[in-house]
Amino acid sequence: FRDKTFVTGVGKVTKILSDDTVPPCHQRFFLSDGAGNTVLVAHNIDESPRVANLAVGDTVAFKGEFVDHKKGGLVHFTHPDKSHRKPGGWVKKIERRFEASWM
């Protein structure tokens, strides 16, 4: 991803951090693409609902602004832009579907 561009992606949750509670508040978690790349997602829960019941191992899809920094990548702005200055983004957990197998 290029710095300060809007990106979309999918990854598995590898670690959940405590919420950032200084306004604007953020739900924070790491995603992995399965190839060794990780990104920190900082989802603004003052602007958009939190991802409910998020757990390590869940699959998450996202659109947000990528920021490159010395500790790795960060995706933020995963919410609509009320000022219409940026494309805005989203984040959602991909629910697993139960598939029955009968013998």
ABEGO torsion letter per residue (X at the ends): XBBGBBBBBBBBBABBBBBBABOBBBBBBBBBAGAGBBBBBBBBAAABBBBBGBBBGBBBBBBBBBBBBAAEBBBBGABBBAAGABAEBBBBBBBBBBBBBBX
